[in-house]
Each structure stands twice: as structure tokens, then as C-alpha cells.
Amino acid sequence: MRIRPSLLARTLLGSALLAAVAAPASAQDKIKVGFMLPYTGTFAALGTAIENGFRQYIDEQGGKLAGKTVEFVKVDDESDPAKAVDNVNKLIKRDNVDVLIGTVHSGVAMGMAKVAKETGTLMIDPNAGADAVTGPMCALNIFRSSFSNWQPGYAMGKVAADRKIRTAVTLTWKYAAGDESVNGFKEAFTKAGGKIVKDLTLPFPNVEFQALLTEIAALKPDAVYTFFAGGGAVKFVKDWAAAGLGSSIRLIGAGFLTDGTLEAQGAAAEGLLTTLHYGDSLNTPRDNAFRLDYAKTYKLQPDVYAMQGYDAAQMLADGVNAVKGDMKQRDALVKAIESAKIDSPRGAFTLSRAHNPVQDIYLRKVSGKVNRNVGIAVKGLADPARGCRL
Ligand code: BEZ
């Protein structure tokens, strides 16, 4: 059994790590936020939604945290892992940011987390689910406001087995997020007796699905579990509907398949079942207020990405307020975020030892361009944080 280090030991470790890095010059009079997000490519809309949600929370605080004006700089990471280290270094070394907010793509997030860990820069991941970020790469200065790739996948594996789906094909882009989402699905599905017929992949961000759909038709599984998001998810759902496979094979997936995409997918998405830590019909006072303000400000409906951006800002605020804006008090800042109960539109959540949300995963069904919440697939699901030593 692994022994959890004492708080004192963790604090000392944290001091040593974080003191190695000079506090940004900007820390005294303002808080400088560096967005590293995709603003081009298949995940462009996701990056914008995250920034919108983050700004919404800061605007609600009058543009200030603990009396310090919040300033923003941003870099388009293009969802390109090869450019991740250069991009994050621009924010840290050139722009001298106090906190990194990023990113969407798991491969890019792992590059960011490596640099954040080495330099001790505070990082809040507002989407990318890379299991490693809150697994082997976990660190005192790295937090996530979103999910691990394992979480929605695991929940859907359980739902599929409960709904008497016996055989499944998995289909995703071949990169960390797809692989890990599929692994989470397989873990719960096979444990309950389900059988995986075949794992199919295509390179990110490829959207040539035709040959794969032909193969699925021949394999005749009960269901196809997918991980796709953004522009790729729009194209996949439309191609699936056009191929007419839905009458005999159930299409299921991590909720990104239908989140922020329903306007573009239209009738092709109707009836799809997905699992996610958010939905469009929670109908709580907290979520209704968030959604109304977002729609008024941005003339768009919010989605899971906007909500995660909003919560990243709430987590930062918890830390900054605890140290009254003095970003040099890193131990206290980290402790405040670690122990916060985040009043999220998704429902209140806390963070795990590895700094990942412990949260309900909802089952949603698309109905009339809305991801309707039809139940809770798994309550209070914590990522196993395999390999995290904190
Ligand atoms: C990821 O790469 O981790 C990811 C991208 C889009 C949606 C969800 C996860």
C-alpha cells in the first residue's frame, strides 16, 4: 500500500520545487493569465469556448482577483504537440505569466505539463484529459478543472453493460485522448462481461471515415464506442447517419461527440447516448445563471468547454484570494486550490489527491439539439490517478 506523505513533507517538497522559480515580475500589481489554447483547426471552437468561460468568471469579479487586475495573453497552440514546448516557453519566459491556462489536446497538454512541472509554473488544465497529467506527471503546481480521459469512458462502459450491450467496436483518433478514453470504456465494459470485437483508429485529426464505416458494417457489433470532438465529431456523426448504420448498431461515446456540436450535426445526432460531467439540462439555479449570462454575453449556448474554462477561473480565484493576491505564497495558494469545493455549474466538486475533479458523470441523450441529462451514470467518480506520487 502506498503511504500518503504528510502535509508537512508535501509542503516542504512543494517549497523546494516552487522556490526554484522566481515569481513573475507581474505578480505584485496584477495577475497575468496565459491562455495556451487551440484557436485554429478542428478544436478551434473548443479553445474559444474555454477562453469565453474563463473571462466570464473574471468579469463577474469586476475584472479583478483579490484587488489585482487580471491581464490576459494568448498563444494558439494549433493542437500541435510538436510545438507545445516552444509555445509554453513563450508564455513563461517572454510573457512572464503567473498562471498557464491550457489546453484542449492531450498531446499538447503533456508537453505543457512537463515544462510547468520543471519550472514550477502554476498550470490549470481546462480540458485536455491526458491521464498522465494527473497520473505519472502529477505535481503540486498542476491542476485540472475538466476530467481525465478515463472518466467518461469508464462511465460509458458501465452504462453499455447495464443496457445489455454484449459486443462493441471502438473507434477513435490514434492519440492519447482516444486511446485512454477507449481504455476506460473497455475496463468497465469487459469487467461486466462485454466483448470488444475490434479496436479501430485513424490519425488525428483525419476525418476520412468511409472505410472504417464499411468495416463496422461487416463486423456487426451491438455498439460502437467513440471518442471524437469538435469539427471531427460533427463530420463523424453526419457520416454515421448517412451510412444508415444506426438502425442496427448503437452509436455511443464520451460526451464530446455531441457537445458544442449539435447545431452543426442537426438531425444526425438525434437520440445519441453519451456520458460526460455536464449536459444542457441540469436545470439547477447555479447552472441556469451560468448559461443565461454566457448566452447574453457571447450570443451562443455554453457547452462543456465553456463550463470548464469558467471553473478554471474559479479555481484560480480560490488560490489567489487565499493569498490576497500575493502569488509568491505558493504553498498557501496550492493548498487553497487543493482543498476548495468548486461551486461549478456542473454541480459542486472537489479535487482528488492528484488534482483532478471528483465528479458525477451524467448519462445524456440528444433530443432536439440538446444533450438532455437522463441520469447519473456514475456518482462521484474519481480517476484512479495511476502512477501519481504526491
Ligand atoms: C483531449 O485531447 O484530451 C480532448 C480533446 C477534445 C475533447 C476532449 C478531450
Boltz pocket constraint, residues with backbone or C-beta under 6 A from the ligand:
constraints:
  - pocket:
      binder: B
      contacts: [[A, 43], [A, 104], [A, 105], [A, 106], [A, 107], [A, 127], [A, 128], [A, 129], [A, 130], [A, 149], [A, 177], [A, 229], [A, 256]]
      max_distance: 6.0
